[in-house]
Amino acid sequence: MTNITILRDKNDSYLGFSCNGHAGYAKAGEDIVCSAISVLTINTINSISSFTDAKFSMESNEENGELNMLLEMPVGKDAELLMKSLVLGLQGIQDNYKSYITLNFKEV
């Protein structure tokens, strides 16, 4: 199962995310759930880096499927929009593959 925690501040602005674990939908190389999650999370990081002035930190560990990203404050509107898009995509995956992904929200 892939566990994803979306980090928000007290005003519900998105600050980043933590993602860990493998979905386990299929064997490695054929797991469409892991692939979808990877595409969304990596594309969000790349888009924030390419299309915004936002500063962030990122850590990853491919072996255990861990990916963490934290935006520096203040988070601009463009980075916020890209994070909203990530959440929308992850919620869509969760709606269809509940047994393979958990999506939580945490105020930090």
Secondary structure in CASP SS format (residue, H / E / C, confidence):
PFRMAT SS
TARGET T0000
AUTHOR 0000-0000-0000
METHOD secondary structure of the structure
MODEL  1
M C 1.00
T E 1.00
N E 1.00
I E 1.00
T E 1.00
I E 1.00
L E 1.00
R E 1.00
D C 1.00
K C 1.00
N C 1.00
D C 1.00
S C 1.00
Y E 1.00
L E 1.00
G E 1.00
F E 1.00
S E 1.00
C E 1.00
N E 1.00
G C 1.00
H C 1.00
A C 1.00
G C 1.00
Y C 1.00
A C 1.00
K C 1.00
A C 1.00
G C 1.00
E C 1.00
D C 1.00
I H 1.00
V H 1.00
C H 1.00
S H 1.00
A H 1.00
I H 1.00
S H 1.00
V H 1.00
L H 1.00
T H 1.00
I H 1.00
N H 1.00
T H 1.00
I H 1.00
N H 1.00
S H 1.00
I H 1.00
S H 1.00
S H 1.00
F H 1.00
T C 1.00
D C 1.00
A C 1.00
K C 1.00
F E 1.00
S E 1.00
M E 1.00
E E 1.00
S E 1.00
N E 1.00
E C 1.00
E C 1.00
N C 1.00
G C 1.00
E E 1.00
L E 1.00
N E 1.00
M E 1.00
L E 1.00
L E 1.00
E C 1.00
M C 1.00
P C 1.00
V C 1.00
G C 1.00
K H 1.00
D H 1.00
A H 1.00
E H 1.00
L H 1.00
L H 1.00
M H 1.00
K H 1.00
S H 1.00
L H 1.00
V H 1.00
L H 1.00
G H 1.00
L H 1.00
Q H 1.00
G H 1.00
I H 1.00
Q H 1.00
D H 1.00
N H 1.00
Y C 1.00
K C 1.00
S C 1.00
Y C 1.00
I E 1.00
T E 1.00
L E 1.00
N E 1.00
F E 1.00
K E 1.00
E E 1.00
V C 1.00
END
